Amino acid sequence: DSGVTQTPKHLITATGQRVTLRCSPRSGDLSVYWYQQSLDQGLQFLIQYYNGEERAKGNILERFSAQQFPDLHSELNLSSLELGDSALYFCASSPQPSSGNTIYFGEGSWLTVV
Amino acid sequence: AQSVTQLGSHVSVSEGALVLLRCNYSSSVPPYLFWYVQYPNQGLQLLLKYTSAATLVKGINGFEAEFKKSETSFHLTKPSAHMSDAAEYFCAVSEGYGGATNKLIFGTGTLLAVQP
């Protein structure tokens, strides 16, 4: 158990819909990351937050948005869902945002778009 | 830009045999390098990381990796495979010392099968 908690674990939704994935980082970790894992794209970095502020942005679509709240939990919002958005979405956390810090991953949220 | 290449999407070894999973990196700045393992239906777990302290890095479960700058490689090895090592292994790179972000760029993964 990494200490990173993600909900829901599984989600099935229809195209065009909007979903929210929630993440609680490890106790004391200030930085949160979101990754997408799919068969065709592999593991892709989406976005990083540190203490409520966006720190780095990766291959995140405009239909997707994220935020980190004052209590440090984070949400990833996915809208206008397409079949290709079906993937495993990981949240991860680390104590600090700088390179070299060990990143701890949650078990992921499986999203299926039908 | 940084990237990693994992040679061999599938590797099969016999129990007790040497495990060698290959990773080559590309980075315009001195990198930090990581190996993660993913067991079925689980998240990613850190096996080991190189952050320039020592070129030979020892990790959990008997794994180790050696950073070779001249070969831009960070191959993962284990002297004797165990059935419980069957999983998918990911190599990743991030900016080295002084990097303001901790963005990991992952390779495509190597699925390790261990035969009895």
Contacts between the chains, C-beta under 8 A, distances in Angstrom:
chain1	res1	chain2	res2	distance
A	2	B	43	6.2
A	2	B	45	7.3
A	4	B	43	7.5
A	31	B	102	6.6
A	33	B	102	7.4
A	33	B	103	7.8
A	33	B	104	7.9
A	42	B	106	6.4
A	42	B	107	7.8
A	42	B	108	5.0
A	42	B	109	6.8
A	43	B	90	6.5
A	43	B	106	4.0
A	43	B	109	7.5
A	44	B	106	8.0
A	45	B	103	5.2
A	45	B	104	6.4
A	45	B	105	6.8
A	45	B	106	7.9
A	48	B	101	5.9
A	48	B	102	6.8
A	48	B	103	6.1
A	55	B	100	7.6
A	55	B	101	5.5
A	56	B	101	3.9
A	56	B	102	7.9
A	56	B	103	4.9
A	58	B	103	6.5
A	90	B	43	6.3
A	90	B	44	7.0
A	92	B	44	7.8
A	94	B	102	5.8
A	96	B	102	7.8
A	97	B	100	7.3
A	97	B	101	6.3
A	97	B	102	5.7
A	98	B	98	7.8
A	98	B	99	6.1
A	98	B	100	6.3
A	98	B	101	7.4
A	98	B	102	6.1
A	99	B	32	5.5
A	99	B	94	4.8
A	99	B	95	4.5
A	99	B	96	6.3
A	99	B	97	7.2
A	99	B	98	7.5
A	99	B	99	3.1
A	99	B	100	7.7
A	99	B	101	6.8
A	99	B	102	5.2
A	100	B	32	5.0
A	100	B	49	7.6
A	100	B	51	4.6
A	100	B	94	7.4
A	100	B	96	7.6
A	100	B	97	7.0
A	100	B	99	7.5
A	100	B	102	7.4
A	101	B	102	5.3
A	102	B	46	5.6
A	102	B	49	6.7
A	103	B	46	7.4
A	103	B	102	6.3
A	103	B	104	6.4
A	104	B	46	7.5
A	105	B	36	7.6
A	105	B	43	4.0
A	105	B	44	4.2
A	105	B	45	7.4
A	106	B	43	5.4
A	107	B	41	7.7
A	107	B	42	5.9
A	107	B	43	4.4
A	108	B	43	5.8
